[in-house]
Amino acid sequence: MGFVSLAVGQDEAGSQLLDAALDLYQQVGDKVGQANIYSRRAMMLLQANNPEAAEPFLGKAVNIGNQIDANHPTIRGWSDALLQLRAELAGGA
């Protein structure tokens, strides 16, 4: 699908593009693509200061990534970010 750059304030358009890409990745069974979409959605929500909404997307990225290769550096990074996010949410930060 390629990288899509969006200007600040275009979150809705970005979400729609990501939803369309996720649908395609699901149709063809591309787990890596799905994990990347979930991760990107989480990062968009974190940048928008919405960690509660980001957590399930990052969780899905980690779950799918672990099915592929739990030792891959990207997956480990997502896992670390998820643990940190959950700790912050639990602490009310």
C-alpha positions in Angstrom: 0.0 0.0 0.0 2.9 2.3 0.7 3.5 5.1 3.2 0.9 7.9 3.3 1.9 11.2 4.9 -0.9 13.3 6.3 -0.8 16.8 7.6 -1.8 17.6 11.2 -5.6 17.8 11.5 -6.2 15.0 8.9 -6.7 12.2 11.4 -10.1 11.3 10.1 -8.8 10.9 6.6 -5.8 8.9 7.9 -8.1 6.6 9.9 -10.2 6.0 6.8 -7.2 5.1 4.7 -5.9 2.8 7.5 -9.3 1.1 7.8 -9.3 0.5 4.0 -5.8 -0.9 4.2 -6.7 -3.1 7.1 -9.6 -4.5 5.2 -7.4 -5.4 2.3 -4.7 -7.0 4.6 -7.4 -9.1 6.3 -8.8 -10.2 2.9 -5.5 -11.5 1.8 -4.4 -12.8 5.2 -1.4 -10.4 5.5 -0.6 -10.5 9.2 2.4 -8.2 9.0 0.3 -5.6 7.3 -2.5 -5.9 9.8 -0.1 -5.6 12.7 1.4 -2.5 11.1 -2.0 -0.9 10.7 -2.9 -1.5 14.3 0.4 -0.1 15.5 -0.1 3.0 13.3 -3.6 3.6 14.7 -2.2 3.3 18.2 0.5 5.8 17.5 -2.0 8.3 15.9 -4.1 8.0 19.1 -1.1 8.5 21.3 -0.1 11.6 19.4 -3.6 12.9 19.9 -3.2 12.3 23.6 -5.8 9.5 23.8 -3.9 6.6 25.4 -7.0 4.8 26.5 -8.2 4.5 22.9 -4.6 3.6 21.7 -4.2 0.6 24.1 -6.4 -1.9 22.3 -4.9 -1.1 18.9 -1.4 -1.6 20.3 -2.5 -4.8 22.0 -3.7 -6.1 18.7 -0.4 -5.2 17.0 1.5 -7.1 19.7 -0.8 -10.1 19.6 -0.5 -10.5 15.8 3.2 -9.7 15.9 3.9 -12.4 18.5 2.2 -14.9 16.2 4.7 -14.0 13.5 8.0 -13.5 15.4 8.0 -12.4 19.1 11.7 -11.9 18.9 11.7 -9.4 16.0 13.0 -6.0 17.1 9.8 -4.2 16.0 7.6 -6.6 17.9 9.7 -6.3 21.0 9.4 -2.5 20.6 5.7 -2.7 20.4 5.6 -5.0 23.4 7.7 -2.6 25.4 5.5 0.3 24.4 2.4 -1.6 25.3 3.7 -2.5 28.8 4.7 1.1 29.4 1.3 2.3 28.1 -0.6 -0.1 30.4 1.5 0.9 33.4 0.8 4.5 32.7 -2.9 3.8 32.3 -3.0 1.8 35.5 -1.2 4.6 37.4 -3.5 7.2 36.0 -0.7 9.0 34.2 
